[in-house]
Amino acid sequence: MSGLNNNGSLKPSVLVIGAGAIGALYGSVLARQGARVSVVCRSDYDAVSGNGYAIKSKSLGDHVFKPERVLRRVADYSPAPDYLIVAVKVLEGEDRVGLMRPAVGRTTVIVLLENGIDIEPEIVQAFPGHEVLSCLAYVAASRLEHGQIVHHSYGHLVLGKFPAGATPAATRLGALWEAGGINCKITENVAAARWQKAVWNTVFNPLSVLGGVLTTAEMLSSPAAEAFVREGMNEVCAVAAAAGYPVPPDLPQRHIDGTRAMPPYKTSMALDYENRRPLEVEAILGNVVRAGRRAGVPMPVLESLYAMTKMVEHKARSH
């Protein structure tokens, strides 16, 4: 993959699969920098194909994002894109490989803009010889109605080749996001970066559901609540270290301080639960718990969160 299209232009073709709040927000930034961005969306197809996405953002400015093409199916896109950005939920039983395959050409770079731990190996194995970039979004954004996106705060990205490496393809994509006002760090060790994000995600996401759709502020509303959150974060740190990716010892406190500094908002899992959508329990929490079990790490908070979240998930699925 050269990063140039057939005309030698530095305006790559990009296809976003799963253009919800995250995919649409970051796709819009690439489009504003001249990238030819198309999207695959199902539930929002009618609204987006007619009017584009209406995005409200204090840091990026309110704007309308009209993709080059709006598609119902991945197979409707051709020729293959330079970058395939996968922003779908990582759900148990979902065939991400089958979903992506029609759009993966000989030189397509795959970008996984998704939550969770250990979500990349399946894709790397399915597409040998293709560059797989793993991308972490530190952002508070939500989809309110069809084609309506609100970017609440933050927005920076961490991007790198999985399992390790900073490549020209990553640098080119990151430069477009940077030019559009998104702080995008290119990392040599994206697997370690995933564990650092997991310190927050693995605790706040399930807890927000178990508390009946709690906001970030409500999960830190008392000393006892904060102590519980911190203990869960410390357990994730212990699992990360056992997995070979130790995190800075002050990371839990930095995550807590950063969360307090943001306006209160609902986590992605809380929004999914509230809107009766499937939950990313296994990618965000289950994979961390299994890594801890393999390493023999005591994790009473995480084990409890996992068991209770699975109960809630089962109840939601049966109704």
N, C-alpha and C positions, 0 to 999 in steps of 0.2 A: 504494500500500500504506500503510494508516494505522497498522499495528502493532496495531490493535484488532481483535478478532473482531466478529462481528455483534451481540454483546451489549454491546459497548463494554468488554469485559474486557481487561486488560493481560496476559492469559495466552494467548500466541499458540499456534497450532497449528504443529507442527514435524514434518516428515518427514525422517528420516535414511536416505539411500541409502548402503549400504556400512557397516553398523554392526559393524565389527570393533573393534579395540582403541581407535582414535582416535574413531570415530563413537560408539561406546557410552559411552566415558568422558565426552565433552563433552555428549552427549545426556542422560546421567544427571544432570549438573549442572543443565541446563535444567529437567529434570523435577522436581528437588528444589525448584526455585523456582516451581513451579506451571505451567510450560509443558506443553502437551498433546503429548507426544513419542511418535511412532510410528516404527517401524523397518522397513526392508526387509532381510531377510537370508536367505541361501540355505543355506549349509552349517551354520549354527547354528540353523536354524529350529526344529527339534524341541526342542532344549534351551532356547532362549530363550522360545518360546511356552509351555513348561511351567513354567519356573522363573525366567525373567528372567536378567539378567546378574549374576554374582557378581563384584564389583569390589573388589580389595584396593588400598588407597591409604593411605599414612601421612598425607599432607597433607589429604586429603578425608575420611578415615575409611573403613573397610571398610563396604560397603553392597550391597544388592541393588537393581538397577534393573529395574523391571517396566514396559516400555513400554505406552502406552495401547493400541496395536495392534501386532501382529507379523505381517508380511506376507511372502509369498514373491515377489510381483510388485509393481512400482511401480503398475501399472494397477489394482491392487485397492484403492488408496487414493482416497477421495473424501469431501467436496469437496476442492479444491486447498488445500494448506497455506499459511499465512502465510509460513513460511520453509521452503525446501527445502535441506537441508544435504547436500552431495554429498561423501562421504568415501571414494569408491572409488579404487582405484589408477589412475593415469593410464598406461595401457598402449597400446603400439603396436597399431593395428588395432581397438581397442575403440571402440564407438559410444556415447560418453557422452551425446551429444545425444539419440539414440534412446532410451536408458535413462531419461533425465530427462523427456522430453517429456510423458508421460501425467500427470505430477504438477504441471506448470507451468500455473497458472491465471492469470487476467488480472492479479492483483495480487501474485502470488507473488514473493518476493525469493529469489534463488538465492545460496547460500553455498558457495563452493568451498573445502572444508577438505582440501586436497590438497597434495602435494609437487610441486616442479618450477618451471621457468621457462617463460614463454610458454604457460601452460596455459589462460589465460582467453579469448583472442581468439575461438577457435572457439565458445565458449559465448555470448559477447556477440553475435556475428554470427548465431547460430542463434535467439536470443531477443531481437530488437530491441524496445526499449521497456521491457524488464525490468531491474530493478536487479540487478547482479551484484556480490556482495561476495566479495573474496578474503580468505582467512583462513589464517594461518600458525600452526602449533602447535609450540612449543618444548617437547617433552615426550619422556620415555622411558616408553613403555607397550607392553605386548605381550599378545597373546592366547595363552594356554597350551593350553586345551582348549575344547571347545564351550561358549560362554557364560561362560568364565573369563577375566577381565581383570586384569592386574597393572599398576598405575601405579607405576613405579619412582621417578621424580623429575621435577622441573620441572613444567611444565604451562601456562606463560603463553601467551597468544594475542596476535596482532597482526591487526587487522581493518580493512578499508577498502574503499570502492567502487573497482572497477577501471575505468579505469586510475588515477584519482585522485579524492579527495574523502572527506569524513567526513559521513555522512548520518544523518538521524533513525533510519532503519531499522537502521543499524549501531550507533548509540548505544543503541537499545533492546535489541538482542540482546546487546551487550557488557555492559550493565548487569545482565542476568540472570546472565551468567557471573561477573561481579564479585561479585554478591550470593551466589553459590554457592561462592566461595572461589578463583576463577580470576582471576588478573591479566590483564585484557584491555585492550590499548592500541588506541585508535581512531586510525588514521593517515590523514593527507591524501595520502600517497604510498605506497600498498601495493606498487606495482611496485618501488620502491626497496627496500622491506622484503624482498621476495622475493629480490632479489639478495644482500642481507645474509645471509639464511639459506642461500642457495646456496653461499656461501663455505665453509660446513661440509658441507652435504649432498653437494655435487658431488665431494668428495674422500673423505670417510669412508665413504659408502655403497658405492661400487664397490670401494674398497680392502678393505673388510671381507669382500667376496665373493672377491676375487682371492687373499686370504690364507688361504682355507679356513675362512671364518666366524670372523673375528677379532672380539674384543670391542674396545670403545673403548680400554681400557687397553693391550691388546696392540698396537694401532696406534700407541701413543706409548711403547713399552716401551724404546726406546734413543734416543740422540742422533741416530743416522742415520735412524731411523724418524720421529722428530719433524721432522727437517729436510726429509724427503721430503714429509710432510703439509703443512708450512708452504709449501714451494715450490708445491705444487698449489693451496693457498689463495691464494697471491700471484697465480697465473695467473688464478684466478677473479676476483680484484679487478681485474686489468687488463682482463678482458673486460667486467666490469660498468662500468668507467669508459668504455670505448669505446662501450658501449651507451647511455651517458648517465646512468648511475646510480652515480656514484663512492661508494665505501664508506669509512668511517674507516680510516686507515692502520694503526691498532693492532688492527683487527678479527680478523685471523688469530690473533694472540697471545691475545686475549680469548677466542676460541673454544677454543683449546688449553687455556688455564687453566681455563675452565669445564668442559671435558670431563674434565680431570684431577680436578676437584672432585666429580664425580658418581661414584656406584658404577659399576663396569664393566658395560656392557650391550652387547647385539647390536643393530646398526642394523636398520631396517625391511627394507632390502634383504638383509641377511644372514639374517634370519628367513625372508624369502620364499624365498631360495635353499635354506636348510636344509630347508624344508618343501615344496620342489619346486613353488613357486608362481611365476607369471610375474614378471619383474623390471621395475621402472620405469626402465630404462636411458635411454630417449630423453628422458623428461621431466626427469630429474634431471641427467643427464650429457650426452646427445646434443645437447639444445637449447643448452646452454652452449657446447659445442664448435663448433656451427654458428654461433653468434653471434660467437665468436672468429674463425672463419675469414672471415666476412663483413667483419669489421673489420681483418683482417690482423694479429691479435695472436699472437705466438709463444707456444705453450703445449705444450711437449714432454711435460710430465707428464700433462696432461689428454688429449692425443692418445693417449698410451700407455695410460692407464687405459681410455679409450673402446674402443680396438682390442681390448685383452685382455678387457674385460668382454663385448664382443660375441662373442668366441670362446667364452667360458664360457656365455653365453646360448644360443648356437647348439647347443652340446653338450647343454645341459640340455633344450632343446626336442626334440632328436632321440632322446632316450632315453625 
